[in-house]
Amino acid sequence: MTKDLLDYFRQKQKDYTTETVFDTQCPFCSVQCTMQLVEERVVGRNRYKVLAKDNPTSNGRLCMKGLCAHQHALHPERLQFPLLKKNGRFVRVSWEEALSFIRDRFTAIQTAFGNDAVGVYGGGSLTNEEAYLLGKFARVALKTKYIDYNGRYCMSAAAAAMNATFGIDRGLTNKLSEIPHARCILLAGTNIAECQPTIMPYFRQAKKNGAFIIVIDPRETATSELADLHIKVKPGTDAALVNGMLAVILAEGYVDEAFVKERTEGYEELKKHIEHIQLDDIAAMTGVAKEIIAFAARQYALAPAGMIFTARGVEQQTNGYMTVRNFLNLALVTGKIGKIGCGYGAVTGQGNGQGGREHGQKADQLPGYRSIENQAHRQYIASVWGVPEEELPRKGVSAYEMMQKVAAGEIKAMIMMGSNPVVSSPNAGFVERALKTLQCFVVVDLFLSETAELADVVLPTSSYLEDEGTMTNLEGRVTWRPASRKRLGEVKHDWEILCELAKVLGKGEYFSFSSAEEIFDELRVASRGGLADYYGITYERLRRERVYWPCPSLEHPGTARLFEHSFAHHDGKARLAVVENKYEKEEPTEHYPLYVTTGRVLAHYLSGTQTRRSPTLASRQIEAVMEIHPNTAKKYKIENNALVKIETKRGAAVVRSKYSYKIREDTVFVPFHWSGIQNINQITDDRLDPYCKMPGFKICAARIRSVVDLEKN
């Protein structure tokens, strides 16, 4: 082909090419990276490319999940029409029929059994507007006390610990950009390199600046590769490890006495407790040499600036709340809080795990992080909503406890929005059996997920490319997500669905919104004066900048660093806490001799509903694998790449083995992104932390057996 002819065809292709650009944000993790989707239509075919956009959190970076997010949003399995189950099969129905069915069933159930017979289950990926509206819908349209969300499984331990210690809960007390100023960084139970990879450069820069990085994790990860010291702690003993570090700090005089005296309460009680701690006992309990414990304590205590980050590895335990409180003790006794390069961060997992719990999805909360049991808080929110205070329900129960109430027959109907608990809940088999007993089950989702399969009605919702709204990232920055792509079929936004449901239930006057911005303006007023005060944040402002809360007025710059002068308790002081070394947890036995722990992998997100529908991401890891030390594998006659049955008291899962010298010999690791027989949450512990009701996902006693050997027998 001649050059002239080639140029001719290229020009013709250009003539028949149209390009549309969509500004948006990644729908996955809590960093909330900004990006553009470029959609090109070339001679009747579509092709897509993703471009990173600069922002002050990730500085123009994207990870593989962000680059591939559009693949699930454009997937042919996207739901486009309401579905109603008839004779055991889903059939397409009109919105009118679907909404009428829900109205009739919910009304009949509440008339017969009371308002609390209907439950509401939300999600940590909803926008702030939709999380706010879901809480209002539960309490005003349904008048039920039973509402909670899947963020209970994500941030509840850290959130409760921060509230108790500081008087306020925000993911990070400092800006991410302060990380390079720290001289010691402690990363406990967090694998940022795979879960929030676009913020790893902050940690690499800190290391380049001379920071000493300590990673506490039973297994070696992409994050621990950055560490100067990796502590392979025995699962479930993180709180004891911190007690050992505190013992060294107190004994060797590294306490910031002036800070402790002026800005904390409870030091004398903590001191008496720590004086009885013996490093030999801690070493035996944690599997970490006492010299290593002492060395880590000195590195952190002597550093002029230091930061601590925790995540699900230490939080998803039945003492996750107290474990986080002990890490906060560590920051407080050394005075490493409220200053540049000094603070604490709970690395949020879900895209809006932070904002999702601030404005009413949690069982005990009203907008602005107000308490549903506080009379003044109730009166204020009732005045904003225009309802009598006495009509607002009281506190409900946590997400997993709602499932228990479903199983017990107390909750007889449920609406679920943006969650897939059949995969994500502990003891998932129990959850599936419970949901099957509901008299009416409504699911709002992008796909016919494992949970949606059980529903009576499935309502199709819009994706991140189509649904405008705000999110609050792991720093506490409120971000605006534009969304201009046309919705598919008869898809509606979550907030539109709630407004239409409220209307058919006779409560439309309280839900007469025509845009996400209108909802946000009401949210601003509802949050005004609360701990999570968004009043000074507007859409107009967010289109120009990302704003930290609290932001109480339009002139306020937003609060980037918390606790510079005081904490949020009434006396301005933080609370130190006595944390015991031992607590009730599932210990290995002769029958179940190994620990099994769970987590994420880089290519996938949460229950995998979205990422398993991305061809690029799914191909990176097509199945769940069990990381096992070769010595452990030899002991239990497990070949590499063999199918293995993992069993606990609650059930079994079957996954493929993968030899790894990077994990403790008493522990195996399995990611939780897969369903069916590979669903590791079929075996995880459903016992709950008594303070925050976080399930004990991360520590289960298990046994493993080769599937081949089982078949032979």
C-alpha positions in Angstrom: 0.0 0.0 0.0 1.4 3.4 -1.0 2.0 6.1 1.5 -0.7 8.3 -0.2 -3.3 5.6 0.0 -2.4 4.9 3.7 -2.8 8.6 4.5 -6.1 8.6 2.7 -7.5 5.7 4.8 -6.2 7.3 8.0 -7.9 10.6 7.1 -11.1 8.7 6.3 -10.9 7.0 9.7 -10.4 10.4 11.4 -13.5 11.7 9.5 -15.6 8.9 10.9 -14.2 9.2 14.5 -16.1 10.9 17.3 -14.6 11.4 20.7 -16.4 12.1 24.0 -14.5 12.8 27.3 -16.0 12.1 30.7 -14.4 13.6 33.8 -14.8 11.3 36.8 -13.2 9.7 39.9 -12.2 6.1 40.5 -15.1 4.2 42.2 -12.8 1.9 44.2 -10.6 2.7 47.1 -10.6 5.6 49.5 -7.9 7.6 47.7 -10.5 8.7 45.1 -8.1 9.3 42.3 -9.4 11.6 39.5 -9.4 10.7 35.9 -10.9 11.1 32.4 -12.5 8.4 30.3 -12.1 9.0 26.6 -14.7 7.2 24.5 -13.9 7.0 20.8 -16.3 5.8 18.2 -14.5 4.7 15.2 -16.4 3.5 12.2 -19.2 2.1 14.4 -17.0 0.6 17.0 -16.2 2.0 20.5 -12.7 2.0 22.1 -11.7 3.6 25.4 -8.7 5.0 27.1 -8.3 6.4 30.6 -6.2 9.4 31.5 -5.1 10.3 35.0 -5.9 13.9 36.3 -4.0 15.7 38.9 -5.3 16.2 42.4 -3.7 16.9 45.8 -4.2 13.4 47.1 -2.8 11.1 44.5 -1.0 13.7 42.4 -2.2 12.4 39.1 -1.5 8.7 39.7 -3.8 5.8 38.9 -3.5 2.1 39.7 -4.6 -0.8 37.5 -8.1 -0.8 39.1 -8.7 2.8 38.2 -7.4 2.3 34.7 -9.9 -0.6 34.2 -12.9 0.7 36.2 -14.9 1.5 33.0 -14.8 -2.2 32.0 -17.4 -3.1 34.7 -19.5 0.0 34.1 -19.8 -0.9 30.4 -20.2 -4.7 31.0 -23.0 -6.4 29.1 -24.3 -7.9 32.4 -25.2 -4.4 33.8 -28.8 -4.4 34.9 -30.9 -2.0 32.9 -34.5 -2.7 34.0 -36.3 -3.6 37.2 -36.6 -7.3 37.8 -39.3 -9.1 39.8 -39.1 -12.7 40.8 -42.1 -14.7 39.7 -42.4 -18.5 40.1 -38.7 -18.5 41.1 -37.4 -16.6 38.1 -36.7 -13.0 37.5 -38.8 -11.2 34.8 -38.5 -7.7 33.5 -41.2 -5.4 34.9 -41.9 -1.6 34.8 -40.7 0.7 37.5 -44.4 1.3 38.5 -45.0 -2.4 39.0 -41.7 -2.9 41.0 -42.4 0.1 43.3 -46.0 -0.9 43.8 -44.9 -4.4 44.8 -42.4 -3.0 47.3 -45.0 -0.6 48.7 -47.6 -3.3 49.2 -45.3 -5.8 50.8 -43.5 -3.3 53.1 -46.8 -1.8 54.2 -48.4 -5.1 54.9 -45.4 -6.3 56.9 -45.1 -3.1 58.9 -48.9 -3.1 59.6 -48.7 -6.7 60.9 -45.4 -6.6 62.7 -44.4 -3.0 63.3 -42.1 -0.5 61.7 -39.0 -2.3 62.8 -39.9 -5.4 60.8 -38.2 -3.8 57.8 -34.5 -3.3 57.8 -32.2 -1.2 55.7 -28.6 -2.3 54.7 -26.3 0.2 53.0 -22.9 0.4 51.5 -19.6 2.2 51.8 -19.4 3.1 48.1 -22.6 5.2 48.1 -22.0 8.9 47.6 -22.4 11.2 50.6 -25.8 12.3 49.3 -27.1 8.8 48.9 -25.7 7.6 52.3 -27.4 10.6 53.9 -30.7 10.0 52.0 -30.6 6.3 52.9 -30.4 7.1 56.6 -33.2 9.6 56.3 -35.3 7.1 54.2 -35.0 4.5 57.0 -36.0 6.9 59.7 -38.6 9.1 58.0 -40.1 7.0 55.2 -39.9 3.6 57.0 -39.6 4.8 60.6 -37.4 1.7 61.3 -34.5 1.7 63.7 -32.8 -1.1 61.8 -30.2 0.4 59.5 -26.5 -0.3 59.2 -24.0 -0.7 56.4 -21.1 -2.8 55.2 -18.7 -0.2 56.4 -19.2 -1.9 59.8 -16.9 -4.6 58.5 -14.3 -2.0 57.4 -13.7 1.0 59.7 -15.8 0.4 62.8 -13.0 -0.6 65.2 -10.8 2.4 64.2 -13.8 4.7 64.2 -14.9 3.7 67.7 -11.4 3.9 69.0 -10.8 7.4 67.6 -14.1 8.6 69.0 -13.3 7.2 72.4 -9.7 8.5 72.4 -9.9 11.8 70.5 -13.7 12.6 70.6 -13.9 12.5 66.8 -13.3 10.0 64.0 -11.6 11.0 60.8 -9.5 8.5 58.8 -6.3 10.5 58.9 -5.5 13.2 61.5 -3.0 14.8 59.1 -2.6 15.3 55.4 -1.0 12.6 53.3 1.5 15.1 52.2 2.9 15.2 55.7 4.1 11.5 55.5 7.5 12.5 54.0 8.1 14.6 57.1 7.8 11.6 59.5 11.0 10.1 60.7 9.4 6.8 61.9 6.3 5.2 60.3 4.5 2.3 61.8 2.3 0.3 59.4 0.2 -2.2 61.3 -2.0 -4.7 59.5 -2.1 -2.7 56.3 -0.9 -3.5 52.8 -1.1 -0.1 51.2 1.0 -1.2 48.2 -1.8 -3.4 47.0 -4.9 -1.7 48.5 -4.1 2.0 48.0 -1.1 1.9 45.7 -1.3 5.5 44.4 -0.3 6.8 47.8 2.8 4.6 48.2 5.1 7.4 46.8 4.5 9.3 50.0 6.0 6.5 52.0 8.9 6.0 49.5 9.7 9.7 49.8 9.6 9.4 53.6 12.1 6.5 53.4 14.3 8.6 51.0 14.2 11.4 53.5 15.5 9.0 56.2 12.4 7.7 57.8 12.6 4.3 59.6 9.6 2.2 58.5 8.2 -0.6 60.7 5.6 -3.1 59.2 3.6 -5.3 61.6 2.1 -8.2 59.6 2.1 -12.0 59.8 3.1 -12.2 56.2 5.5 -10.5 53.8 3.7 -8.2 51.4 4.5 -5.6 48.7 4.3 -3.1 51.6 6.7 -4.9 53.9 9.3 -4.8 51.1 9.7 -1.1 51.9 10.2 -1.8 55.6 13.4 -1.4 57.6 11.9 -3.7 60.1 9.2 -6.3 59.4 7.6 -7.8 62.6 5.9 -11.1 61.7 3.6 -11.0 64.7 1.5 -14.0 65.6 -2.1 -13.3 64.5 -4.2 -11.7 67.1 -1.4 -10.5 69.4 -1.0 -6.9 68.0 -2.3 -5.3 71.2 0.2 -7.3 73.3 3.0 -6.3 71.0 2.1 -2.6 71.6 2.0 -3.2 75.4 5.6 -4.5 75.1 6.6 -1.3 73.2 4.9 0.8 75.8 6.7 -1.0 78.6 10.1 -0.1 77.0 9.0 3.5 76.4 7.9 4.0 80.0 10.8 2.1 81.5 13.5 4.0 79.5 12.0 7.4 80.0 10.7 8.2 76.5 7.3 9.5 77.6 6.5 13.1 76.6 5.6 14.1 80.1 4.5 17.6 79.3 2.2 16.5 76.6 0.7 13.7 78.6 0.1 16.0 81.6 -1.4 18.8 79.6 -3.4 17.0 77.0 -4.4 13.5 78.2 -6.4 11.7 80.8 -5.8 8.2 82.2 -2.0 8.1 82.3 -1.7 6.9 85.9 -3.9 3.9 85.3 -2.1 3.1 82.1 1.3 3.4 83.8 0.3 1.0 86.6 -0.9 -1.5 84.0 2.3 -1.3 81.9 4.6 -1.6 85.0 3.5 -5.2 85.3 4.3 -6.0 81.7 7.2 -8.4 81.2 8.9 -8.4 77.8 9.6 -12.1 78.1 5.9 -12.8 78.4 5.1 -10.5 75.4 7.8 -12.2 73.3 6.3 -15.7 74.1 2.8 -14.5 73.3 3.6 -12.7 70.1 6.3 -14.8 68.6 8.5 -11.7 68.4 11.9 -11.5 70.1 12.0 -9.1 73.0 15.1 -7.4 71.5 13.0 -6.7 68.4 10.1 -5.3 70.4 12.5 -3.0 72.3 14.3 -1.9 69.1 10.9 -1.0 67.5 9.8 1.0 70.6 13.0 3.0 70.6 12.9 3.8 66.9 9.4 5.2 67.2 9.8 6.9 70.5 13.1 8.6 69.7 12.1 9.8 66.2 11.4 13.6 66.2 8.3 13.0 64.1 6.3 9.7 63.7 3.1 8.4 62.3 1.0 5.3 62.8 -1.3 3.7 60.3 -3.6 0.7 60.9 -6.0 -1.1 58.7 -8.1 -4.3 58.6 -5.3 -6.6 59.7 -5.5 -5.3 63.2 -9.0 -4.0 63.2 -11.0 -7.0 61.9 -10.5 -8.8 65.2 -12.8 -9.3 68.1 -10.6 -6.9 70.1 -9.9 -4.6 67.1 -11.3 -1.6 69.1 -8.9 -2.1 72.0 -6.0 -2.9 69.7 -6.4 0.4 67.9 -6.7 2.2 71.3 -3.3 0.8 72.2 -1.8 2.1 69.0 -3.3 5.5 69.9 -1.8 5.1 73.4 1.6 4.8 71.6 1.1 8.1 69.7 -0.2 9.9 72.8 2.4 9.0 75.4 5.2 10.1 72.9 3.3 13.3 72.0 3.2 12.4 68.3 -0.1 13.9 67.4 -1.3 17.3 66.2 2.0 18.3 64.7 3.5 18.1 61.2 4.5 14.5 60.4 2.9 13.3 63.7 -0.4 11.6 63.7 -2.6 8.5 63.1 -4.3 7.1 60.1 -6.9 4.4 59.8 -6.5 3.5 56.1 -10.1 3.3 54.8 -10.9 0.5 52.5 -14.1 1.5 50.7 -14.4 4.4 48.4 -16.7 6.3 50.8 -16.2 4.4 54.0 -15.5 7.7 55.7 -18.4 9.7 54.4 -20.8 6.7 54.5 -20.7 6.6 58.3 -20.8 10.3 59.0 -24.3 11.1 57.9 -26.6 8.4 59.1 -26.0 4.9 57.7 -24.8 3.6 61.0 -27.2 2.2 63.5 -26.5 4.8 66.2 -25.8 7.9 64.1 -27.5 10.9 62.6 -26.0 13.3 60.1 -22.9 15.2 61.1 -21.8 12.4 63.3 -24.5 13.1 65.8 -25.8 10.5 68.1 -29.3 9.1 67.6 -29.6 8.7 71.4 -28.7 12.3 72.2 -31.8 14.4 72.8 -30.4 17.7 71.5 -29.0 15.9 68.4 -32.4 14.3 67.7 -34.2 17.6 68.0 -31.9 19.4 65.6 -32.2 16.7 62.9 -35.9 16.5 63.4 -36.2 20.2 62.8 -34.1 20.0 59.6 -36.2 17.1 58.3 -39.5 18.7 59.4 -40.7 15.7 61.5 -41.6 15.4 65.2 -38.6 14.4 67.3 -40.5 11.6 69.0 -41.2 10.0 65.7 -37.4 9.4 65.0 -36.5 5.8 65.9 -33.8 5.0 68.4 -30.6 3.0 68.0 -30.7 -0.2 66.0 -28.0 -2.9 65.8 -24.9 -3.6 63.7 -24.8 -5.1 60.2 -24.1 -8.7 61.3 -26.6 -8.4 64.2 -29.2 -7.4 61.6 -28.6 -10.7 59.8 -29.1 -12.5 63.1 -32.4 -10.7 63.6 -33.4 -11.7 60.1 -32.6 -15.4 61.0 -34.6 -15.0 64.2 -37.6 -13.7 62.3 -37.5 -10.2 63.9 -36.6 -8.5 60.6 -39.0 -9.8 57.9 -38.2 -7.5 55.0 -35.1 -5.6 53.9 -33.9 -3.1 51.3 -30.2 -3.4 50.5 -28.2 -0.8 48.5 -24.7 -1.2 47.3 -23.6 -4.3 49.2 -23.1 -8.0 48.7 -23.1 -9.6 52.1 -23.5 -13.2 50.8 -19.8 -12.8 49.9 -18.5 -10.1 52.3 -20.1 -11.2 55.6 -18.5 -13.5 58.1 -20.0 -17.0 58.3 -21.5 -16.2 54.9 -23.4 -19.4 54.7 -25.5 -18.4 57.7 -26.1 -15.0 56.1 -27.3 -16.6 52.8 -29.7 -18.9 54.7 -31.0 -15.9 56.7 -31.7 -13.7 53.7 -33.7 -16.6 52.1 -36.2 -16.4 54.9 -37.2 -12.8 54.3 -40.8 -12.2 53.2 -39.7 -9.3 51.0 -36.1 -8.6 49.9 -35.2 -5.7 47.7 -31.7 -5.2 46.3 -30.4 -2.1 44.4 -27.3 -2.9 42.4 -25.4 -2.7 39.2 -25.4 -6.4 38.7 -27.2 -9.5 39.6 -24.8 -10.2 42.4 -24.7 -13.3 44.6 -26.9 -11.4 47.1 -29.2 -10.0 44.4 -29.9 -13.5 43.2 -31.8 -14.1 46.5 -34.0 -11.0 46.1 -37.7 -10.6 45.3 -37.1 -7.3 43.5 -33.8 -6.0 42.0 -33.7 -2.4 41.0 -31.0 -1.2 38.5 -28.7 1.6 39.6 -26.3 3.9 37.9 -22.5 3.5 37.9 -19.8 6.0 38.9 -19.7 7.3 35.3 -23.4 8.3 35.4 -24.0 9.2 39.1 -22.8 12.7 40.2 -22.1 13.2 43.9 -19.6 13.8 46.6 -17.3 11.3 48.4 -15.0 11.8 51.4 -11.6 10.2 51.0 -9.2 8.7 53.5 -7.8 12.1 54.4 -11.2 13.6 55.3 -11.2 15.6 52.1 -14.6 16.0 50.5 -14.4 15.5 46.8 -16.9 16.2 44.0 -17.4 13.4 41.4 -18.8 14.7 38.1 -20.7 12.1 36.0 -22.1 12.9 32.6 -22.3 9.6 30.8 -25.9 8.6 29.7 -27.5 6.0 31.8 -28.3 2.6 30.3 -31.9 1.5 29.7 -34.2 2.4 32.5 -31.5 2.8 35.1 -32.0 5.3 38.0 -29.6 6.8 40.5 -29.7 5.5 44.1 -31.1 8.8 45.3 -33.9 8.8 42.7 -34.9 5.3 43.7 -35.1 6.4 47.3 -37.2 9.4 46.4 -39.6 7.4 44.3 -39.9 4.7 47.0 -40.6 7.4 49.6 -43.3 8.8 47.3 -45.2 5.5 46.9 -44.9 5.0 50.7 -46.7 8.4 51.2 -43.6 10.3 52.4 -42.7 12.1 49.1 -42.9 15.6 50.7 -39.7 14.8 52.6 -37.8 13.6 49.5 -38.7 16.1 46.8 -35.1 16.4 45.4 -34.3 16.9 41.8 -30.5 16.7 41.9 -27.6 15.4 44.0 -26.6 19.0 44.7 -30.0 19.7 46.3 -29.5 16.7 48.6 -26.0 17.9 49.5 -27.3 21.4 50.4 -29.7 19.7 52.9 -26.8 17.5 54.2 -24.8 20.7 54.8 -27.5 22.1 57.0 -28.0 18.7 58.8 -24.3 18.4 59.6 -24.0 22.0 60.7 -22.6 22.2 64.3 -21.9 18.5 64.4 -18.5 16.8 64.6 -18.5 16.1 60.9 -19.5 19.7 59.9 -19.8 20.1 56.1 -21.7 23.4 56.2 -18.9 25.5 54.7 -18.6 23.1 51.7 -20.6 23.7 48.5 -20.7 22.2 45.1 -19.4 25.5 43.7 -16.4 25.2 46.0 -15.8 21.5 45.4 -15.6 22.1 41.6 -12.5 24.2 42.4 -10.9 22.3 45.3 -11.1 19.3 47.6 -12.0 20.5 51.1 -11.2 18.9 54.5 -13.9 18.6 57.1 -14.7 20.0 59.7 -15.5 23.1 57.7 -18.1 25.1 59.6 -18.4 28.2 57.4 -18.1 29.3 53.8 -15.0 31.3 54.7 -13.3 28.4 56.6 -10.4 26.9 54.8 -11.2 23.3 56.1 -9.2 21.5 58.8 -6.3 19.7 57.3 -4.6 18.7 60.6 -6.6 17.8 63.6 -5.7 18.2 67.3 -3.1 20.9 67.0 -4.3 22.6 70.2 -7.0 20.4 71.7 -9.0 17.2 71.2 -12.7 17.0 70.6 -13.7 15.9 74.1 -15.5 18.5 76.2 -12.3 19.2 78.3 -10.0 19.1 75.2 -8.1 16.1 76.4 -7.5 12.7 74.8 -8.2 9.5 76.7 -5.5 6.9 77.3 -6.8 3.3 77.9 -5.7 0.2 79.7 -5.5 -2.6 77.1 -5.1 -6.3 78.2 -2.7 -8.7 76.5 -5.2 -11.5 76.2 -8.8 -11.6 74.9 -11.3 -14.2 73.9 -10.6 -15.4 70.3 -10.6 -18.5 68.3 -7.4 -20.4 69.1 -6.0 -23.3 67.1 -6.8 -26.8 68.5 -5.7 -30.3 67.7 -8.6 -30.5 65.3 -8.2 -27.0 63.8 -4.4 -26.4 64.2 -3.8 -23.4 61.9 -4.7 -19.8 61.8 -6.4 -18.6 58.6 -6.3 -14.9 57.8 -7.8 -13.0 54.9 -7.1 -9.9 52.8 -7.0 -8.3 49.4 -5.0 -8.6 46.2 -4.0 -5.8 43.9 -6.3 -6.6 41.0 -9.6 -7.0 43.0 -11.9 -5.0 45.2 -14.2 -6.1 48.1 -16.6 -8.9 47.1 -15.3 -8.8 43.4 -18.8 -7.9 42.1 -17.2 -5.2 39.9 -13.6 -6.3 39.4 -14.5 -9.9 38.5 -16.5 -8.3 35.6 -13.4 -6.4 34.3 -11.7 -8.7 31.8 -8.3 -7.1 32.4 -8.5 -7.3 36.2 -10.1 -10.8 36.3 -7.3 -12.1 34.1 -4.6 -10.9 36.6 -5.9 -13.2 39.2 -8.6 -15.6 38.1 -9.2 -17.5 41.3 -8.5 -17.4 45.1 -5.3 -19.0 46.3 -4.1 -20.0 49.7 -0.6 -18.8 50.6 1.1 -21.5 52.7 4.6 -21.9 54.0 6.3 -24.9 52.3 7.2 -26.4 55.6 3.5 -26.3 56.6 2.5 -27.7 53.3 4.9 -30.6 53.7 3.5 -31.3 57.2 -0.1 -31.5 55.8 0.8 -33.2 52.5 -0.3 -30.2 50.4 1.3 -30.0 46.9 1.9 -26.6 45.3 -1.0 -25.5 43.0 -3.2 -28.2 44.4 -6.9 -27.8 45.4 -7.2 -27.5 49.2 -10.2 -27.7 51.4 -10.1 -25.3 54.3 -12.5 -26.0 57.2 -13.5 -24.2 60.4 -16.4 -24.8 62.7 -18.6 -22.7 60.4 -18.0 -24.3 57.0 -15.6 -25.0 54.3 -14.0 -23.4 51.2 -11.9 -24.9 48.4 -9.0 -22.9 46.9 -5.7 -23.5 45.2 -2.5 -23.7 47.2 0.5 -21.4 46.6 3.8 -22.0 48.3 5.2 -18.9 50.0 8.2 -18.4 52.4 6.7 -15.0 53.2 4.1 -16.2 55.7 4.4 -17.6 59.2 4.3 -21.4 59.4 1.3 -21.4 61.7 -0.8 -19.3 59.3 -2.4 -19.5 55.9 -3.7 -16.5 53.9 -6.7 -16.4 51.5 -8.1 -13.3 49.7 -11.8 -12.7 50.0 -12.9 -11.5 46.5 -14.4 -14.7 45.2 -17.8 -16.4 45.7 -19.2 -19.9 45.7 -16.9 -22.7 46.8 -14.0 -20.2 46.9 -15.7 -17.8 49.3 -13.4 -17.8 52.3 -16.0 -15.9 54.3 -17.9 -19.1 54.5 -15.5 -20.0 57.2 -14.6 -16.7 59.0 -15.5 -16.1 62.6 -18.8 -14.2 63.3 -18.0 -13.4 66.9 -18.2 -9.6 67.4 -16.0 -7.0 69.1 -18.1 -6.0 72.1 -17.4 -2.3 71.6 -17.8 -1.8 67.9 -19.4 -5.0 66.6 -16.6 -5.7 64.2 -16.5 -9.5 63.3 -13.3 -11.5 63.8 -12.5 -12.0 60.2 -8.7 -12.1 60.6 -8.3 -14.9 63.1 -9.9 -18.3 62.6 -8.8 -21.7 63.6 -8.8 -24.0 60.6 -7.7 -27.3 59.2 -6.5 -28.0 55.7 -6.7 -31.1 53.6 -5.9 -32.0 50.0 -9.0 -32.4 47.8 -7.2 -35.2 45.9 -6.6 -37.1 49.2 -10.2 -36.5 50.3 -11.5 -37.9 47.0 -9.3 -41.0 47.3 -10.7 -41.7 50.7 
